[in-house]
Amino acid sequence: KRAPSLLVDEGFSAMGPATLASVSAEVVDKVEIKTALVSVFDKAGLEDLGKFLASKGVHILSTGGTAAKLRDLGCTVQDVADYTGSPEILDGRVKTLHPKVHGGLLAARGNAGHEAEMEKHGIRKIDLVVVNLYPFQEAVAKGGDFATCIENIDIGGPAMIRASAKNNAAVTILTSPSQYAKFTQELSDNNGCTTFNFRKNMAAAAYSLTSAYDSAVSGWLAGEVTEPPAKKTVAFELEMPLKYGCNPHQLPAGLCAVAGKKLPFEVVNGTPGYINLLDAINAWQLVHELSQATGLPAAASFKHVSPAGAAIGVPLSDEERIVYEVKDKEMTATAAAYVRARNADPMCSFGDFVAISHEVDMATAMILKIEVSDGIIAPSFVPEALEVLKAKKGGKFIVLKADPNFQYSDLEYRMVGGVGFMQKRNDALFDASKLTEVVTSLKTLPDKAQKDLILASIAIKYTQSNSVGYSKDGMMIGVGAGQQSRVDCVKLAGRKVATWWLRFHPKVKGLKFKDGVKRQDRVNARVRYIEGDMEEAEKTEWLKNFDAPPEALTTEEKSAFLKGLDGVAISSDAFFPFRDSIDHATRLGVKYVAQPGGSVADAEVIEACNTYSMAMAFTKLRLFHH
């Protein structure tokens, strides 16, 4: 079929800038590959491709090392310089930028005018272009200076790629060794020809490549100038499709890497979903930072993009081993970190995604084996531990191997409701240096309290705001996430603190379960026993866990036991606007406070802390997370 030939005036029309009309051309489905231009920096796969082209009798135009390699493979090769009559010049900066090259790429087949011009100027039709680009991003990643990075910006390659892709009615463009097998199969299936559908697919991939390449150059150069451009471009490469997004109706969905970079992890086992990956990415950043700040193994238990718990590898007491049901388990520092993280709120941690800062050993794997969990992210796994984890959930347990040396981009981008947002990544590390400005009468923050405040602050850094977190003995014991009112965060997290502490009450420890009651059912039953607000129907079901009805835990008994809770730390992601949060926190044994400060009510909050003999540090660091 033949496209119409139209003429338009350049410049502006009543509707704005005028556009170019289509050029008259013959569009056929199958185009035989007779002449190819091959000029590649990455020569992977070239041997098989060259042999295939030689077997088809394809005339090849090429340059430099690519030409020499193809001749060795028995291909008929003509140097581009010989074809154009122009040598490579300017240290190789100009090789293929010539009308005889680009004319052969852009000429509209079947257009009488174009055909006549090609005949007049000795221009050969080029049916196939095989090009990949100078490794610009690798030059940047290696720390190349400005001149080196500039020299690694490819000019001729993108020009040929764009020209070939534009003329996909007649020209096939290959830009990656990963496409060679598809290409050879295409020619084998179509008697030495490519189909229009194949050429369009390759053209789309080509423009995607040049777009990502230009984006990388633009992004780098914007960081090297005093007036960065207003247009921001970030290219992503689809690494793996996902079953769906947040909800089953949100399709398509996929996991993307920033183009030119690897993912910060690799999938070792299982098929992670959209929310699994959000949990994994946030949880890994939390434990990695927490380990850096404390020097100890760290663990987190994530659900719906907020931590149910987080902890560092502080040894467990004999009583904690009993309450957490791990008294007979081997306990390393890494295993202890996860046991503590899981037991901040074991009801909410059901089906969690786990993050571990250190190598996962057998002790940690055996703890995970008995818990209901969806997956784990960690930097490494001892072989035996990995096999234990891969066997969970009938082989579907998700195992991700994190890259602890991954370099995060300075800027983050996201789209919400058709609007783009950009911000600097929150790379502020919360460590002991953030706790030096103690503004209360009590000035001492013991080492143990500092670790608890660091833990709580890093945990809420990765919690949906507003957020407040309580910690004690190297573990979060209550996380209040996503509340509009700060005091509601304090109360929500405080309710979890009370539940955690009451699990140590003699009546709770003494609950007599029937044989065969599952581990998570015991966890849930204890929590409901502590809460005590069961409807009759729920209580009937709850009693089925026991041989005999347990004696109730009264309000008076709970209040009396909670008075024994002391030495608790609390951190807030933003300032306390009123003293009410402190008034509530004192009921839960809080003695150490960290918050940014900066409220008009700072004096009021400091006075409240002094009243309750609390030590409070102003961190001057807000930690909102949305």
Residue, then its C-alpha position, 0 to 999 in steps of 0.5 A: k500500500r502507498a501512503p499519500s504525498l502531502l506538502v505543508d508550510e514550515g512554521f506556525s498555523a492557526m492551530g500552532p506549530a505546523t507538522l511535517a506530512s508523511v512522505s510517499a513510500e511503499v510499505v510492504d510486509k516482508v523486506e529481504i535483508k541484502t545489505a547490513l550496517v554493523s557497528v557495535f561497541d559490545k561485540a557479544g553475540l557477534e560471532d553467531l550473528g556474523k556467521f548467520l549473515a554470511s550464510k545468507g550472503v548479506h553484504i555488510l558495511s562496517t567500521g574498525g574492530t567490528a569490520a575486522k571481527l566480521r571478516d574473520l568470520g567469513c563475512t563480505v565486509q566493506d569499510v564504511a570509509d570505502y563506501t562513503g569515500s570519506p575516511e574516519i576523522l577527528d579521532g573517530r568522532v566522525k565515522t558514519l555521519h555521512p549522506k551515503v549512510h543516512g541516505g541509505l537508512l532514510a530513503a523511502r522505498g518506492n518513492a520515485g524521487h528518493e530512488a532517483e536521488m539514491e541512483k544519482h549519488g551512489i547511495r545503497k539501500i541499507d536493510l539492516v542496522v546493528v548498532n549498540l552504544y558507547p558505555f556512557q553510564e559505565a564511564v560515569a559509574k567508574g568516576g570518569d572525569f568530565a572530559t572522559c564522560i563527554e567522550n563516552i557520549d555516542i553521537g553516530g550510534p544514536a543517529m543511525i538508530r533513530a534514522s533506522a527506527k524512523n524508516n521501519a517501513a523498510v529498515t530493521i534496527l537491532t540495538s542489543p545482542s539479546q535481539y539477535a536470536k529473535f532476528t535470526q529466527e525471523l529470517s529463518d521463518n520468512n525466507g531471509c526477510t523481516t516482517f513489518n510487525f517485527r521491524k516496528n517492534m524493533a523500532a519501538a525498542a530502539y527509540s526506548l534505548t535512545s530515550a534512556y541513553d539521552s536521559a542518562v546523559s541529560g541527568w548527568l550533565a544537569g548535575e555538572v552545571t550551575e543552571p540545571p534544565a527545567k525538564k527532568t527525565v528518568a528512564f526505567e527498564l522493566e525487569m519483571p512483570l508483576k501479577y498485579g499492582c496494589n489490587p488485582h484490577q490494577l494491571p499491567a504492573g511491573l518492577c522496573a530498574v532505573a535504566g542503566k542500573k541494576l536493581p538493589f536486589e536479586v530474586v533468589n526464590g519465589t514470585p514477589g508481588y507489588i506490595n511484597l516489593l514495597d515492603a522489602i525495599n523499605a524494610w531493607q533500607l531500615v535494617h541497613e541504616l539501623s545496623q550502620a548506626t548501632g554496629l549490631p545485626a538488625a531485623a524488621s518485620f514489615k506489613h503494608v509498607s510500615p514496620a510491625g516491629a524492628a530490633i537489633g541483636v540484643p541477647l534474649s533473657d530466659e523470660e523473653r525466650i519463654v514468652y516468645e516461645v523460642k526457649d529451645k531454639e539456637m539463638t545467635a545475635t541475628a536470630a535474636a534481632y528477628v525474634r525481637a522484631r517479630n515479637a513487637d506486635p506478633m499479631c500484626s506480623f502474621g504474614d510479614f516480609v522480613a529484612i535482615s541486615h546481616e547474613v542469614d544463618m541457620a539459627t535465624a532460618m530455623i526461627l523463620k521456619i516456624e513463623v507464618s511469613d511471606g518472604i525475606i530480604a538479606p545480603s546473603f544466606v549460608p547455603e543450609a539456611l537458604e535451602v530451609l527458606k526455599a522450602k517454606k510455603g511449598g517452595k513459594f517463600i520469597v527470598l531476595k538477596a540485597d546488594p549492600n553496596f547499591q548506590y541510590s540516586d540522589l533524587e527520587y521521582r514519583m507520579v500521583g494523579g497525573v502530577g510528577f513529584m521530585q525530592k532529594r532522597n532522605d539519606a540522613l543517617f540517624d545516629a548518636s550525633k542526633l541526640t546531643e542536644v538534651v533540653t530537659s533537666l535530666k541530661t543523661l542518656p545512657d548508652k542503652a537508651q541511646k540505642d533504643l532512641i536510634l532504633a525508634s527513630i530509624a524505624i519511624k523514618y520508614t513508617q507512614s506518617n504521622s508516626v511515633g514509636y516506642s522501644k525498649d531493650g533493643m526492640m520496638i514495642g509499639v509503632g503508631a503509624g499513619q494517624q492525622s493526630r500525633v497524640d493518636c499515634v502515641k495512643l495507638a502505639g501505646r496500646k501495642v506497648a501495653t499488650w507487649w508488656l502484659r504478655f509477661h504477666p504471670k496469668v498470660k504466661g500461665l495460659k494452658f492451651k490444648d495440645g495441637v493449638k497452632r503457634q499463631d493461634r496461641v499468639n492471637a489468643r493471648v492478645r485477645y485475653i489481654e484486650g479482653d473485649m470479646e463479644e459472646a460469640e467470639k469468646t465461645e470460639w476463643l475458649k476452644n483453645f483451652d481445656a478449661p476457661p482461663e481466669a480473667l485478667t482484670t483491669e486492676e491487674k493490668s493497671a498494676f502490672l503496667k506500673g512495673l514498665d520502666g526505661v522505655a524510649i519514644s521517638s516522634d517523626a515530627f515535633f510534639p505540638f502539645r504536652d498531651s503526648i508526654d502525659h500519655a507516654t508516662r503511663l507506659g514507662v517512658k523515660y527517654v524522648a527524641q523529637p525534632g523540636g521546633s513547636v511553639a509549645d516546646a517549653e510546655v513539652i519540656e516542662a511535662c518531661n521534667t515533671y515526669s523525670m524524662a530526658m528529652a533530646f531535640t534531634k532537629l531532624r524531621l522524619f516524615h514518610h509518605 
